Amino acid sequence: MTTTRIVGKIVKKYMPNNVQKMLRYWYWKKIKKNQSKPRKILQFEVHLTDHCNLNCARCSHFSPIAPEYYLNCETFEQDCIRLFELTHGKIERMHLVGGEPLLHPELNKILTIAGKYFNDGVIEIITNGILLLKQPEEFWEICKKNKITIIITNYPVKRNDEKIKELAKTHEIDLEYWGGDVKTFHHIPLDINGEQDPEENFKKCESKNLCIQLKEGKLYTCPTAAYIKIFNEYFKKKLDTSENDYVDIYKVRNIKEIFKNLSKAIPFCRYCNMPDAKSGIEWSISDKKITEWI
């Protein structure tokens, strides 16, 4: 069991909620301070789906305008095998995200694959929670067996949280909630002309080297670069990506090479309009217009 998992369990079990919040704040502050340095251990996210059962305005993963997509289990397992070879199974955490991950028809198979290769790290499935009570018993058993934490991101939606907490407790599964009563976003608009300074943008970016995305054998330093194809296809735009915008996990020689490349600005950074970035934007429903993202 990794140090991260051990410390996490101690904190959750013995620390008061206010102390837990303080420790999380300190942890993320430390992480963000070192975002431009090569990582020491891998943390990454993977889309189980691109689409979602919510319709959040300005979604940084472009889910409101995404076509129906499900992660291929065989592709995912091959990528896990390769990352296991590179990391020797030692990762900090894996986030199973979307879109809405609970929409995936082979969800239990994906959870099993994740646990098979990275059970010593922290595996977390991040969901809006709407579909949790519709999951079969097997889902809860697999989460328990593979020590998968369920994280519910708070949105102004109807959920039976008491029942969800009861199920998690019964199955001895760690359950967390992210966000307060009102969900807010940090939004970085796109410069569709690509006239921004990549190096300056990378320095200021809150997602760089932290929200690393695994997509079909490639690691991207942020979700915008990873999923810009969704934006391009929906709005008929051409925000270009190239092989310099990602790391191909099948071409690198070792994990240090991955860490080095993910800690540097990529050409795609020129499309982020960092000077106009805003925080504290309250959640709202998307009208699927390009003005939400530019």
Stockholm file with secondary structure:
# STOCKHOLM 1.0

chainA/1-294         MTTTRIVGKIVKKYMPNNVQKMLRYWYWKKIKKNQSKPRKILQFEVHLTDHCNLNCARCSHFSPIAPEYYLNCETFEQDCIRLFELTHGKIERMHLVGGEPLLHPELNKILTIAGKYFNDGVIEIITNGILLLKQPEEFWEICKKNKITIIITNYPVKRNDEKIKELAKTHEIDLEYWGGDVKTFHHIPLDINGEQDPEENFKKCESKNLCIQLKEGKLYTCPTAAYIKIFNEYFKKKLDTSENDYVDIYKVRNIKEIFKNLSKAIPFCRYCNMPDAKSGIEWSISDKKITEWI
#=GR chainA/1-294 SS CCHHHHHHHHHHHHSCHHHHHHHHHHHHHHHHHTTTSCCSSEEEEEESBSCCSSCBTTCTTCGGGCCCCBCCHHHHHHHHHHHHHHHTTCEEEEEEESSCGGGCTTHHHHHHHHHHHHTTSEEEEEECSTTGGGSCHHHHHHHHHTTEEEEEECCSCCCCHHHHHHHHHHTTCCEEEESCSSCEEEECCBCTTCCSCHHHHHHHCSSTTTSCEEETTEEESSHHHHHHHHHHHHHTCCCCCCGGGSEETTTCSSHHHHHHHHTSCCGGGGGBCGGGCEEEEECCBCCCCGGGTC
#=GC SS_cons         CCHHHHHHHHHHHHSCHHHHHHHHHHHHHHHHHTTTSCCSSEEEEEESBSCCSSCBTTCTTCGGGCCCCBCCHHHHHHHHHHHHHHHTTCEEEEEEESSCGGGCTTHHHHHHHHHHHHTTSEEEEEECSTTGGGSCHHHHHHHHHTTEEEEEECCSCCCCHHHHHHHHHHTTCCEEEESCSSCEEEECCBCTTCCSCHHHHHHHCSSTTTSCEEETTEEESSHHHHHHHHHHHHHTCCCCCCGGGSEETTTCSSHHHHHHHHTSCCGGGGGBCGGGCEEEEECCBCCCCGGGTC
//
